[in-house]
Structures are given as structure tokens and as C-alpha cells.
Amino acid sequence: QVQLVESGGGLVQPGGSLRLSCAASGNIVGIFPMGWYRQAPGKQRELVARINSLDSTNYVDSAKGRFTISRDNANKNTVYLQMNSLKPEDTAVYYCNSPKSDYSGLWKWGQGTQVTVSS
């Protein structure tokens, strides 16, 4: 079973930046498509960014131009989400997984990392 560990969240002011990291067990990040999801209180978990094995990326409209997903190809088991120009509406728990759909992943969810954007 793949284990996913997210980190890098925190409290940041509007306009600030954070870099999230996802460590996956096994050499899978370079093989499977990977994605970052987020779940805000009272809302459904949603896919905000994905990257495939060819480094092709896709973003939800609200993240375009502000978020960048990348993989550590040397490490082969880490995926990142660089988030710039953060807004209060980005506040959520962020998770990584291999996308099964815009709302579900292939593997068991990790604990996630909390991102709070507030002044």
C-alpha cells in the first residue's frame, strides 16, 4: 500500500507563498500521474493541480498562474506544490494522491497539510 505524507502547510498572509511537499513510499512519483487536492471546511475535496509522467501539468482555473506542481525526478518519490499570491479562499487541507477523478485518488489518503491564508 502506498503511503503519502504531506507537509509544508501553515499560516500565511494574503499574497504570501508556501511550498507543499508530498513524500510517497516507493518509487512511484515518476511513474504515476500525481495531483494535489484540497478540502475546505464543508466542501468536497477537489483536485487543484496534476502532473503526469511526461511533466505535463493541469490546474483548476482558480490556481492557474499562481500554483505550480512539480516532481523531484532525482528523488523519484516527492511531488511539490508551489503556491504564490495566496488568497483566503485557498484555505484548506491539502492532500496529494494519484488522481482517479477530480475528487478521488488511487491510494489511501494521507493526513494532509493545513494551509490557512489570513491576515
Salt bridges, closest charged atoms under 4 A:
GLU46 OE2 - ARG38 NE 2.94
ASP55 OD1 - ARG71 NH2 2.42
ASP61 OD1 - LYS64 NZ 3.01
ASP90 OD1 - ARG38 NH1 2.97
ASP90 OD2 - ARG66 NH1 2.71
